């Protein structure tokens, strides 16, 4: 009797697994407007290109790449903070490589719209594909109320 019950339960589980709908993969981020990408590229070409290069590959071992790293594609709040406040105080590791050149703070160099645009550009260029960085997110990172 036990064997029959085990077989029935196993059959039920097997049949149930075939009838369940599979979860949908995470949707791709919405396309970014050409206007935002053009504005972001202008800021990148003025401010970022010297250290991170035209292809986003950086300059090992000084300046890190911007290509498909958790720093670029991950937490937007952390990325905004890095641009606003800079990054210094030792080495950082990205994908097994160590980088040691400090990033200067840009909070007095770039306005909120420029930061949102350039980060959106970086997050959607160099083979990256991620959600946009909004003006509101940059303002929040700066501590400015809407």
Protein Blocks (a to p, Z undefined) as FASTA:
>chain_A
ZZmmmmmmmmmmmmmmmmpccdddddddddddfklmmmmmmmmmmmmmmmnojnonojaf
kbccfehpaklmmcfklmmmmmmnopehiacdeehiacfbdcddfklmpcfklmmmmmmm
mmmgghiacddddfklmmmmnopaZZ
